[in-house]
Amino acid sequence: VREHIGRVGTTPFSIADWDITLDEGVGLSFSVLHKLRAEALGQLTERLLKPWRERLVKPMRALPPLPKLASARRGLPLIGVIVADAHAATLARKAGADRIYLNETLTVDSTAASASAASPTRSSSRASAPAGSSVRPHTIYLPAIAHDDDLPVLTSGLGPQTPIVANQLAEITLAQQAGAPFEAGPSLGICNSDTLALLARAGATQAWLSPELVRADIEALSPTAPLLLALTIAGRQELMVTEHCLLMAKGPCNQNCDSCSRRRSEHLLEDRKGYRFPLRTDRFGRSHLYNAVPLDLVTAVPELLAIGISTFVVDATLMNAATLKEEVARARRALDLALTNGATLSKREGRTSGHLYRGVL
């Protein structure tokens, strides 16, 4: 009874005390116990909420007018690159990147290997701006999943000179409180004009459109968009994040993610069709699974530019140095050609165009 009635982890309740009375020889199936638990918690929920069921809802205040921001069509076209460390950021700059997005969540601190593994740590090895500079040379790319105790590490030093890409609502709130410039990231699922308007009122400087939008969706949104628009055009797309660290399958874990030597090796998950999906873990022990087939929308840069995209993003999170330089330079050339004469580059073999030309359904 304790084991099966006590499974309340997915509910807002916890069991503080037990008072169990059982008749001699009584027996109940597990399914009956589960049903009793669900019915009891359902009744308790209704009883707790009853005083508020009939409350009056005040009319919503009229929203303020949208700020006068440049339409997406007026945005200066840029090449943005997501990187996992400061060295990759330098390579991306040299290859032609205009803006660097640093995904520190996946950064592996090579100096932490000798750190003590006696207790868990959540230290951050954030890259710093050049000496004498008050402006960061990069924008911090925050994760889509972060618990309350993760946020202080991720947002330490947040302020007016610390631009971020917010991938969840809590990060937007923290940016507003700190006065930090923020872009609305792709994990927010930006798919319509109402969302763009809300983000503009919240103070976003740019919106990363959902990778699930098709070309017609983007073309419909951009003419009246109150924000500059970004879209990822190359790299491995993140498919899933799990709270469980899959590297624990390789043996006992000391819970010290920053100094974990397994994180320095590449890992893959293979499905029944033989596709291999890259796997990475972050400094909080979560697993990130990426698409087996890299994205290539570089060939679509001219038409994306024509329908309103301002920032073309190369996700170089999983790229080695040679691939990073090649992909960034290729994106740079594609944008330069599109601006010069509308010419395009050919698509690479074995790449996907994502959902740009075919919807999710």
Contacts in CASP RR format, 6 or more apart in sequence:
PFRMAT RR
TARGET T0000
AUTHOR 0000-0000-0000
METHOD contacts of the structure
MODEL  1
VREHIGRVGTTPFSIADWDITLDEGVGLSFSVLHKLRAEALGQLTERLLK
PWRERLVKPMRALPPLPKLASARRGLPLIGVIVADAHAATLARKAGADRI
YLNETLTVDSTAASASAASPTRSSSRASAPAGSSVRPHTIYLPAIAHDDD
LPVLTSGLGPQTPIVANQLAEITLAQQAGAPFEAGPSLGICNSDTLALLA
RAGATQAWLSPELVRADIEALSPTAPLLLALTIAGRQELMVTEHCLLMAK
GPCNQNCDSCSRRRSEHLLEDRKGYRFPLRTDRFGRSHLYNAVPLDLVTA
VPELLAIGISTFVVDATLMNAATLKEEVARARRALDLALTNGATLSKREG
RTSGHLYRGVL
1 20 0 8 1.000
1 22 0 8 1.000
1 33 0 8 1.000
2 18 0 8 1.000
2 20 0 8 1.000
4 30 0 8 1.000
4 33 0 8 1.000
4 34 0 8 1.000
4 37 0 8 1.000
5 15 0 8 1.000
5 33 0 8 1.000
5 36 0 8 1.000
5 37 0 8 1.000
6 15 0 8 1.000
6 37 0 8 1.000
7 34 0 8 1.000
7 37 0 8 1.000
8 14 0 8 1.000
8 15 0 8 1.000
8 37 0 8 1.000
8 41 0 8 1.000
11 41 0 8 1.000
13 41 0 8 1.000
13 44 0 8 1.000
63 201 0 8 1.000
64 201 0 8 1.000
66 197 0 8 1.000
66 200 0 8 1.000
66 201 0 8 1.000
66 226 0 8 1.000
67 200 0 8 1.000
67 201 0 8 1.000
67 203 0 8 1.000
67 226 0 8 1.000
69 200 0 8 1.000
69 226 0 8 1.000
69 227 0 8 1.000
69 228 0 8 1.000
70 228 0 8 1.000
71 222 0 8 1.000
71 223 0 8 1.000
71 224 0 8 1.000
71 225 0 8 1.000
71 226 0 8 1.000
72 221 0 8 1.000
72 222 0 8 1.000
72 225 0 8 1.000
72 227 0 8 1.000
72 228 0 8 1.000
72 229 0 8 1.000
72 308 0 8 1.000
72 309 0 8 1.000
72 310 0 8 1.000
73 222 0 8 1.000
73 223 0 8 1.000
73 308 0 8 1.000
75 228 0 8 1.000
75 310 0 8 1.000
76 310 0 8 1.000
77 305 0 8 1.000
77 309 0 8 1.000
77 310 0 8 1.000
77 311 0 8 1.000
77 312 0 8 1.000
77 335 0 8 1.000
77 338 0 8 1.000
77 339 0 8 1.000
78 98 0 8 1.000
78 99 0 8 1.000
78 310 0 8 1.000
78 311 0 8 1.000
78 312 0 8 1.000
79 96 0 8 1.000
79 97 0 8 1.000
79 98 0 8 1.000
79 99 0 8 1.000
79 311 0 8 1.000
79 312 0 8 1.000
79 313 0 8 1.000
79 314 0 8 1.000
79 328 0 8 1.000
79 331 0 8 1.000
79 332 0 8 1.000
79 335 0 8 1.000
80 92 0 8 1.000
80 97 0 8 1.000
80 98 0 8 1.000
80 99 0 8 1.000
80 100 0 8 1.000
80 101 0 8 1.000
80 230 0 8 1.000
80 311 0 8 1.000
80 312 0 8 1.000
80 313 0 8 1.000
80 314 0 8 1.000
81 89 0 8 1.000
81 92 0 8 1.000
81 97 0 8 1.000
81 99 0 8 1.000
81 100 0 8 1.000
81 101 0 8 1.000
81 313 0 8 1.000
81 314 0 8 1.000
81 315 0 8 1.000
81 316 0 8 1.000
81 324 0 8 1.000
81 328 0 8 1.000
82 101 0 8 1.000
82 102 0 8 1.000
82 103 0 8 1.000
82 141 0 8 1.000
82 313 0 8 1.000
82 314 0 8 1.000
82 315 0 8 1.000
82 316 0 8 1.000
82 317 0 8 1.000
83 89 0 8 1.000
83 92 0 8 1.000
83 100 0 8 1.000
83 101 0 8 1.000
83 102 0 8 1.000
83 103 0 8 1.000
83 138 0 8 1.000
83 316 0 8 1.000
83 317 0 8 1.000
83 324 0 8 1.000
84 102 0 8 1.000
84 103 0 8 1.000
84 104 0 8 1.000
84 106 0 8 1.000
84 107 0 8 1.000
84 108 0 8 1.000
84 316 0 8 1.000
84 317 0 8 1.000
85 102 0 8 1.000
85 107 0 8 1.000
85 108 0 8 1.000
85 127 0 8 1.000
86 102 0 8 1.000
86 127 0 8 1.000
87 321 0 8 1.000
88 316 0 8 1.000
88 319 0 8 1.000
88 321 0 8 1.000
88 324 0 8 1.000
89 100 0 8 1.000
89 102 0 8 1.000
89 127 0 8 1.000
89 137 0 8 1.000
89 138 0 8 1.000
91 321 0 8 1.000
91 324 0 8 1.000
91 325 0 8 1.000
91 328 0 8 1.000
92 100 0 8 1.000
92 314 0 8 1.000
92 316 0 8 1.000
92 324 0 8 1.000
92 325 0 8 1.000
92 328 0 8 1.000
93 100 0 8 1.000
94 325 0 8 1.000
95 324 0 8 1.000
95 325 0 8 1.000
95 326 0 8 1.000
95 328 0 8 1.000
95 329 0 8 1.000
95 332 0 8 1.000
96 328 0 8 1.000
96 329 0 8 1.000
96 332 0 8 1.000
97 314 0 8 1.000
97 328 0 8 1.000
97 332 0 8 1.000
99 138 0 8 1.000
99 139 0 8 1.000
99 311 0 8 1.000
100 137 0 8 1.000
100 138 0 8 1.000
100 139 0 8 1.000
101 138 0 8 1.000
101 139 0 8 1.000
101 140 0 8 1.000
101 141 0 8 1.000
101 165 0 8 1.000
101 313 0 8 1.000
102 127 0 8 1.000
102 138 0 8 1.000
102 139 0 8 1.000
102 140 0 8 1.000
102 141 0 8 1.000
103 141 0 8 1.000
103 143 0 8 1.000
103 317 0 8 1.000
104 124 0 8 1.000
104 125 0 8 1.000
104 126 0 8 1.000
104 140 0 8 1.000
104 141 0 8 1.000
104 154 0 8 1.000
104 283 0 8 1.000
105 141 0 8 1.000
105 142 0 8 1.000
105 143 0 8 1.000
105 154 0 8 1.000
105 282 0 8 1.000
105 283 0 8 1.000
105 284 0 8 1.000
106 280 0 8 1.000
106 282 0 8 1.000
106 283 0 8 1.000
106 288 0 8 1.000
106 317 0 8 1.000
107 125 0 8 1.000
107 283 0 8 1.000
108 263 0 8 1.000
108 264 0 8 1.000
109 123 0 8 1.000
109 125 0 8 1.000
109 258 0 8 1.000
109 259 0 8 1.000
110 264 0 8 1.000
111 125 0 8 1.000
112 121 0 8 1.000
112 123 0 8 1.000
112 125 0 8 1.000
112 258 0 8 1.000
112 259 0 8 1.000
113 259 0 8 1.000
113 261 0 8 1.000
114 259 0 8 1.000
115 121 0 8 1.000
115 256 0 8 1.000
115 258 0 8 1.000
115 259 0 8 1.000
116 256 0 8 1.000
117 254 0 8 1.000
117 256 0 8 1.000
117 259 0 8 1.000
119 256 0 8 1.000
120 255 0 8 1.000
120 256 0 8 1.000
120 257 0 8 1.000
121 256 0 8 1.000
121 257 0 8 1.000
121 258 0 8 1.000
121 259 0 8 1.000
122 149 0 8 1.000
122 150 0 8 1.000
122 153 0 8 1.000
122 257 0 8 1.000
122 258 0 8 1.000
122 283 0 8 1.000
122 284 0 8 1.000
123 153 0 8 1.000
123 258 0 8 1.000
124 153 0 8 1.000
124 154 0 8 1.000
124 156 0 8 1.000
124 283 0 8 1.000
125 258 0 8 1.000
126 140 0 8 1.000
126 156 0 8 1.000
127 138 0 8 1.000
129 135 0 8 1.000
129 136 0 8 1.000
129 137 0 8 1.000
130 137 0 8 1.000
134 161 0 8 1.000
135 161 0 8 1.000
136 161 0 8 1.000
136 162 0 8 1.000
136 163 0 8 1.000
139 163 0 8 1.000
139 164 0 8 1.000
139 165 0 8 1.000
139 183 0 8 1.000
140 154 0 8 1.000
140 162 0 8 1.000
140 163 0 8 1.000
140 164 0 8 1.000
140 165 0 8 1.000
141 164 0 8 1.000
141 165 0 8 1.000
141 167 0 8 1.000
142 154 0 8 1.000
142 155 0 8 1.000
142 164 0 8 1.000
142 165 0 8 1.000
142 166 0 8 1.000
142 167 0 8 1.000
142 168 0 8 1.000
142 171 0 8 1.000
143 154 0 8 1.000
143 167 0 8 1.000
143 168 0 8 1.000
143 241 0 8 1.000
143 282 0 8 1.000
144 167 0 8 1.000
144 168 0 8 1.000
144 187 0 8 1.000
144 241 0 8 1.000
145 168 0 8 1.000
145 241 0 8 1.000
145 243 0 8 1.000
145 286 0 8 1.000
146 154 0 8 1.000
146 168 0 8 1.000
146 170 0 8 1.000
146 171 0 8 1.000
146 284 0 8 1.000
147 284 0 8 1.000
150 284 0 8 1.000
151 170 0 8 1.000
151 171 0 8 1.000
151 174 0 8 1.000
153 283 0 8 1.000
154 171 0 8 1.000
155 164 0 8 1.000
155 171 0 8 1.000
155 174 0 8 1.000
155 178 0 8 1.000
157 178 0 8 1.000
158 164 0 8 1.000
158 174 0 8 1.000
158 175 0 8 1.000
158 178 0 8 1.000
158 179 0 8 1.000
158 180 0 8 1.000
159 178 0 8 1.000
159 179 0 8 1.000
159 180 0 8 1.000
160 178 0 8 1.000
160 179 0 8 1.000
160 180 0 8 1.000
160 181 0 8 1.000
162 178 0 8 1.000
162 180 0 8 1.000
163 180 0 8 1.000
163 181 0 8 1.000
163 182 0 8 1.000
163 183 0 8 1.000
163 205 0 8 1.000
164 171 0 8 1.000
164 175 0 8 1.000
164 180 0 8 1.000
164 181 0 8 1.000
164 182 0 8 1.000
164 183 0 8 1.000
165 182 0 8 1.000
165 183 0 8 1.000
165 184 0 8 1.000
165 185 0 8 1.000
165 208 0 8 1.000
166 172 0 8 1.000
166 175 0 8 1.000
166 182 0 8 1.000
166 183 0 8 1.000
166 184 0 8 1.000
166 185 0 8 1.000
166 188 0 8 1.000
166 204 0 8 1.000
167 185 0 8 1.000
167 186 0 8 1.000
167 187 0 8 1.000
167 188 0 8 1.000
168 187 0 8 1.000
168 188 0 8 1.000
169 188 0 8 1.000
171 182 0 8 1.000
172 182 0 8 1.000
172 184 0 8 1.000
172 202 0 8 1.000
172 204 0 8 1.000
174 180 0 8 1.000
175 181 0 8 1.000
175 182 0 8 1.000
176 182 0 8 1.000
176 202 0 8 1.000
176 203 0 8 1.000
181 205 0 8 1.000
182 203 0 8 1.000
182 204 0 8 1.000
182 205 0 8 1.000
183 204 0 8 1.000
183 205 0 8 1.000
183 206 0 8 1.000
183 207 0 8 1.000
183 208 0 8 1.000
183 230 0 8 1.000
184 190 0 8 1.000
184 199 0 8 1.000
184 204 0 8 1.000
184 206 0 8 1.000
184 207 0 8 1.000
184 208 0 8 1.000
184 227 0 8 1.000
185 207 0 8 1.000
185 208 0 8 1.000
185 230 0 8 1.000
186 208 0 8 1.000
186 209 0 8 1.000
186 210 0 8 1.000
186 211 0 8 1.000
186 232 0 8 1.000
188 195 0 8 1.000
188 199 0 8 1.000
188 208 0 8 1.000
189 195 0 8 1.000
189 210 0 8 1.000
189 212 0 8 1.000
190 196 0 8 1.000
190 199 0 8 1.000
190 207 0 8 1.000
190 208 0 8 1.000
190 209 0 8 1.000
190 210 0 8 1.000
191 209 0 8 1.000
191 210 0 8 1.000
191 212 0 8 1.000
191 213 0 8 1.000
191 217 0 8 1.000
192 221 0 8 1.000
193 221 0 8 1.000
193 224 0 8 1.000
193 225 0 8 1.000
195 207 0 8 1.000
196 207 0 8 1.000
196 221 0 8 1.000
196 225 0 8 1.000
196 226 0 8 1.000
196 227 0 8 1.000
197 226 0 8 1.000
199 207 0 8 1.000
199 227 0 8 1.000
200 226 0 8 1.000
200 227 0 8 1.000
204 227 0 8 1.000
205 227 0 8 1.000
205 228 0 8 1.000
206 227 0 8 1.000
206 228 0 8 1.000
206 229 0 8 1.000
206 230 0 8 1.000
206 310 0 8 1.000
206 311 0 8 1.000
207 225 0 8 1.000
207 227 0 8 1.000
207 228 0 8 1.000
207 229 0 8 1.000
207 230 0 8 1.000
208 229 0 8 1.000
208 230 0 8 1.000
208 231 0 8 1.000
208 232 0 8 1.000
208 313 0 8 1.000
209 218 0 8 1.000
209 221 0 8 1.000
209 229 0 8 1.000
209 230 0 8 1.000
209 231 0 8 1.000
209 309 0 8 1.000
211 231 0 8 1.000
211 232 0 8 1.000
211 237 0 8 1.000
211 354 0 8 1.000
211 355 0 8 1.000
212 355 0 8 1.000
212 359 0 8 1.000
212 360 0 8 1.000
213 221 0 8 1.000
213 355 0 8 1.000
213 356 0 8 1.000
214 355 0 8 1.000
214 356 0 8 1.000
214 357 0 8 1.000
214 358 0 8 1.000
214 359 0 8 1.000
215 303 0 8 1.000
215 307 0 8 1.000
215 356 0 8 1.000
215 357 0 8 1.000
218 229 0 8 1.000
218 231 0 8 1.000
218 304 0 8 1.000
218 307 0 8 1.000
218 308 0 8 1.000
218 309 0 8 1.000
219 307 0 8 1.000
221 229 0 8 1.000
222 229 0 8 1.000
222 307 0 8 1.000
222 308 0 8 1.000
222 309 0 8 1.000
225 308 0 8 1.000
228 310 0 8 1.000
228 311 0 8 1.000
229 308 0 8 1.000
229 309 0 8 1.000
229 310 0 8 1.000
229 311 0 8 1.000
230 309 0 8 1.000
230 310 0 8 1.000
230 311 0 8 1.000
230 312 0 8 1.000
230 313 0 8 1.000
231 297 0 8 1.000
231 304 0 8 1.000
231 309 0 8 1.000
231 311 0 8 1.000
231 312 0 8 1.000
231 313 0 8 1.000
232 295 0 8 1.000
232 297 0 8 1.000
232 313 0 8 1.000
232 314 0 8 1.000
232 315 0 8 1.000
233 295 0 8 1.000
233 296 0 8 1.000
233 297 0 8 1.000
233 298 0 8 1.000
233 300 0 8 1.000
233 301 0 8 1.000
233 304 0 8 1.000
233 312 0 8 1.000
233 313 0 8 1.000
233 314 0 8 1.000
233 331 0 8 1.000
234 294 0 8 1.000
234 295 0 8 1.000
234 296 0 8 1.000
234 297 0 8 1.000
234 298 0 8 1.000
234 313 0 8 1.000
234 314 0 8 1.000
234 315 0 8 1.000
234 327 0 8 1.000
234 330 0 8 1.000
234 331 0 8 1.000
235 294 0 8 1.000
235 295 0 8 1.000
235 296 0 8 1.000
235 314 0 8 1.000
235 315 0 8 1.000
235 316 0 8 1.000
235 317 0 8 1.000
235 318 0 8 1.000
235 319 0 8 1.000
235 327 0 8 1.000
236 278 0 8 1.000
236 290 0 8 1.000
236 291 0 8 1.000
236 294 0 8 1.000
236 295 0 8 1.000
236 315 0 8 1.000
236 317 0 8 1.000
236 318 0 8 1.000
237 290 0 8 1.000
237 291 0 8 1.000
237 295 0 8 1.000
237 315 0 8 1.000
237 354 0 8 1.000
238 288 0 8 1.000
238 289 0 8 1.000
238 290 0 8 1.000
238 291 0 8 1.000
239 277 0 8 1.000
239 289 0 8 1.000
239 290 0 8 1.000
239 291 0 8 1.000
240 288 0 8 1.000
240 289 0 8 1.000
241 286 0 8 1.000
241 287 0 8 1.000
241 288 0 8 1.000
241 289 0 8 1.000
242 286 0 8 1.000
242 287 0 8 1.000
242 289 0 8 1.000
243 286 0 8 1.000
244 286 0 8 1.000
244 287 0 8 1.000
245 253 0 8 1.000
245 257 0 8 1.000
245 281 0 8 1.000
245 285 0 8 1.000
245 286 0 8 1.000
245 287 0 8 1.000
246 267 0 8 1.000
246 269 0 8 1.000
246 279 0 8 1.000
246 281 0 8 1.000
246 287 0 8 1.000
247 253 0 8 1.000
247 260 0 8 1.000
247 262 0 8 1.000
247 263 0 8 1.000
247 267 0 8 1.000
247 281 0 8 1.000
247 287 0 8 1.000
250 262 0 8 1.000
253 260 0 8 1.000
254 260 0 8 1.000
257 263 0 8 1.000
257 281 0 8 1.000
257 282 0 8 1.000
257 283 0 8 1.000
257 284 0 8 1.000
257 285 0 8 1.000
258 283 0 8 1.000
260 281 0 8 1.000
262 281 0 8 1.000
263 280 0 8 1.000
263 281 0 8 1.000
266 278 0 8 1.000
267 278 0 8 1.000
267 279 0 8 1.000
267 280 0 8 1.000
268 276 0 8 1.000
268 277 0 8 1.000
268 278 0 8 1.000
268 279 0 8 1.000
269 276 0 8 1.000
269 277 0 8 1.000
269 279 0 8 1.000
269 289 0 8 1.000
270 276 0 8 1.000
270 277 0 8 1.000
271 277 0 8 1.000
271 292 0 8 1.000
275 292 0 8 1.000
275 293 0 8 1.000
276 292 0 8 1.000
277 289 0 8 1.000
277 290 0 8 1.000
277 291 0 8 1.000
277 292 0 8 1.000
278 289 0 8 1.000
278 290 0 8 1.000
278 292 0 8 1.000
278 318 0 8 1.000
279 287 0 8 1.000
279 288 0 8 1.000
279 289 0 8 1.000
279 290 0 8 1.000
280 287 0 8 1.000
280 288 0 8 1.000
280 290 0 8 1.000
280 317 0 8 1.000
280 318 0 8 1.000
281 287 0 8 1.000
281 288 0 8 1.000
282 288 0 8 1.000
290 318 0 8 1.000
291 352 0 8 1.000
293 350 0 8 1.000
293 351 0 8 1.000
293 352 0 8 1.000
294 350 0 8 1.000
294 351 0 8 1.000
294 352 0 8 1.000
295 315 0 8 1.000
295 351 0 8 1.000
295 352 0 8 1.000
295 353 0 8 1.000
295 354 0 8 1.000
296 347 0 8 1.000
296 348 0 8 1.000
296 351 0 8 1.000
296 352 0 8 1.000
296 353 0 8 1.000
297 304 0 8 1.000
297 353 0 8 1.000
297 354 0 8 1.000
297 356 0 8 1.000
298 330 0 8 1.000
298 331 0 8 1.000
298 334 0 8 1.000
298 345 0 8 1.000
298 347 0 8 1.000
299 334 0 8 1.000
299 344 0 8 1.000
299 345 0 8 1.000
299 346 0 8 1.000
299 347 0 8 1.000
300 344 0 8 1.000
300 353 0 8 1.000
300 356 0 8 1.000
301 312 0 8 1.000
301 331 0 8 1.000
301 334 0 8 1.000
301 335 0 8 1.000
301 337 0 8 1.000
301 338 0 8 1.000
301 344 0 8 1.000
301 345 0 8 1.000
302 334 0 8 1.000
302 337 0 8 1.000
302 338 0 8 1.000
302 342 0 8 1.000
302 343 0 8 1.000
302 344 0 8 1.000
304 312 0 8 1.000
305 335 0 8 1.000
305 338 0 8 1.000
305 339 0 8 1.000
312 331 0 8 1.000
312 334 0 8 1.000
312 335 0 8 1.000
314 327 0 8 1.000
314 328 0 8 1.000
314 331 0 8 1.000
316 323 0 8 1.000
316 324 0 8 1.000
316 327 0 8 1.000
316 328 0 8 1.000
319 327 0 8 1.000
330 345 0 8 1.000
333 345 0 8 1.000
334 344 0 8 1.000
334 345 0 8 1.000
337 343 0 8 1.000
337 344 0 8 1.000
337 345 0 8 1.000
338 344 0 8 1.000
347 353 0 8 1.000
END
